[in-house]
Amino acid sequence: MGTELWTLVDLHLEVVIGLALVLSAYAAMARRTQQRRGDTVSPLRVASFTSGLFVILIALNGPLHALADHYLFSAHMVQHLLLTLVAPPLLLGGLQRSPMKSLPLLHGLFRWLTTPLSAFALYNATLIIWHVPLFYDWAMENHTIHIGQHLLFLGTALLLWWPVVGPRESELAPPAQLLYLFLSGIPMILIAAFVTLADEPLYQFYTLAPRAFGITPLADQRVGGVIMWVPGSLVYLVAMTVVYFRWAMHGEREHAEG
C-alpha cells in the first residue's frame, strides 16, 4: 500500500487552474505597478510569491494530499501547516502594495480584517472550530466542505500574517509584532496538546480509514499533534527571530546615521 500511495499522482486540476489564475493576476498587478509608478517588483518578491503558490500546489496535490484525504491524520496536519504557516507569509512577502487599494469599496473592510485583533480572532476561531471532532469529521466526509475548510484556513492565515509580513507591516511596531506572534501561536499549542495527549482517537474518519504504513489511529493522531506542536511552534519562533533581528539592524542603521 505504501508504494501505491507514494506513486499516486492525485492531481487536482481545479487547484492548478486556480493557482495559475492567481499567478496571472499577480503578474498583471506587477505590470500595472511598473506602468503607473515606474517601480519594478524585485526578483526576491517574485520568488517569494511563486514559492508560496508552489507550497500550496504541493499541499493540495500528489502523495501528501492522498495521504491526508484518505489515510493519515498526521499527513493532514502537515498539509494544514503548509497552508497556514508556510504559504501565507511567502505570498504576502511577494506583495509590494495591497491589492485592495484598487478596490475602494472593499479597502475599508479589508483594513479592519487585517488589524491585529481581527486577524488573530478570525484565524484562531477558524483553527479551533475545525479541530472540534464533529466539524473535522464533517469536512473529511464531505469534499465540498473540505474545500471550504482549506479556503478558510488559507484565507484567515493570510489575515493573520498580514500585520507582520503584509505591505502594512510598518504600522505595527516591532515589539508589538513580537507579542502578536507569540500570542498567535498559543491556541495552536493548546489544540496540539489536546490532540497529542488524548487517550483515544478523536476523529472517527481516521479511526475507520485504511491503515497506511502499519500505524494505529491513536499513534497517527499523536504524531499529528506533535507535528502541530513542535514544527508549528518553530515557525512562529523563526518569524519572531526575523522580526527581532530586522528591528535590531534598523536600530543600528539609525544610530549610525545619527
Stockholm file with secondary structure:
# STOCKHOLM 1.0

chainA/1-258         MGTELWTLVDLHLEVVIGLALVLSAYAAMARRTQQRRGDTVSPLRVASFTSGLFVILIALNGPLHALADHYLFSAHMVQHLLLTLVAPPLLLGGLQRSPMKSLPLLHGLFRWLTTPLSAFALYNATLIIWHVPLFYDWAMENHTIHIGQHLLFLGTALLLWWPVVGPRESELAPPAQLLYLFLSGIPMILIAAFVTLADEPLYQFYTLAPRAFGITPLADQRVGGVIMWVPGSLVYLVAMTVVYFRWAMHGEREHAEG
#=GR chainA/1-258 SS CHHHHHHCCCCCHHHHHHHHHHHHHHHHHHHHHHHHHCCCCCHHHHHHHHHHHHHHHHHTSHHHHHHHHHTCHHHHHHHHHIIIIIHHHHHHHTCSSCGGGGCHHHHHHHHHHTSHHHHHHHHHHHHHHHTSHHHHHHHHHCHHHHHHHHHHHHHHHHHHHHHHHSTTGGGSCHHHHHHHHHHHTHHHHHHHHHHHTCSSCCCHHHHHSCCSTTCCHHHHHHHHHHHHHHHHHHHHHHHHHHHHHHHHHHHHHHHHHC
#=GC SS_cons         CHHHHHHCCCCCHHHHHHHHHHHHHHHHHHHHHHHHHCCCCCHHHHHHHHHHHHHHHHHTSHHHHHHHHHTCHHHHHHHHHIIIIIHHHHHHHTCSSCGGGGCHHHHHHHHHHTSHHHHHHHHHHHHHHHTSHHHHHHHHHCHHHHHHHHHHHHHHHHHHHHHHHSTTGGGSCHHHHHHHHHHHTHHHHHHHHHHHTCSSCCCHHHHHSCCSTTCCHHHHHHHHHHHHHHHHHHHHHHHHHHHHHHHHHHHHHHHHHC
//
